Every structure is written in C-alpha cells, then in structure tokens.
Amino acid sequence: MKRVNSAVWEKSATELKSAGYDFFNQLGARALADKEQEVWLIVSNSLTGERAEISTRTHAPLPTLSHLWAGAFWCEREVSALAELPLTRRTEKEWPGFADPSGRTRFSPVGIKGGQ
C-alpha cells in the first residue's frame, strides 16, 4: 500500500482514476493515537483486474472522493461517523457485568479483572 501525504490525497486518487482504476473497492479508516486516523483507499482496473491501494494519516477531514467513485460517499460517511464514536479498550473500561435470573451471581468476561 502506497502512503501519500494527506495534502495530496485527492490528487493521488484522481491520478488513479485517470490511470484506469475505475472500480471502487473500499475506503476505510482506523483510529490512531492523539485523534489521528489512518485512511486507505482500494480501487481496481475493471479491464485488467489490477488493484491499487493508497493510504494517508491525518488529524483533519479529507476531501471527498465521491466525484471520482460514487461508492466512496457511503464509506466516507461511515468513516466520519466512526470518528465521532469513542471506542475504549475493554481493559480500560469497567465491565458492568450482569446478574443471573436469581440476582445472586455477577459474571465478568474472560480477560477482564474479576473474570475467569
């Protein structure tokens, strides 16, 4: 996967489209430290089957690629929505557990303090 600077994200994607990568495969992201995200794009050439991948790291929103591939719009919405959702690690958040029907036992999952 080729890493590009976030300042040339849209330009790099446009170059892929111009080079014949007309099929949108995936746009995804993962959260990194300090509210940084790694975003990636995977596209294919529908005639040759060749695949191209680019990624970038950013703290700021990236320009849309939906004018290049219509399918990118939905993925961009999902990435944006997930950026707003804080996902804490299981070990950093106290497990609330639950009681059995009799109310006597409190269970914890394996790997969590108090779990089996």
Buried (B, 14 or more C-beta within 10 A) or exposed (E): EEEBEBEEBBEBBBBBBEEBBBBBBEBBBEBEEEEEBBBBBBBBBEEEEEEBBBBBBBEEEBEEBBEBBEBBBEBBEEBEEBBEEEEEEEEEEEBEEEEEEEEEEEEBEEEBEEEE
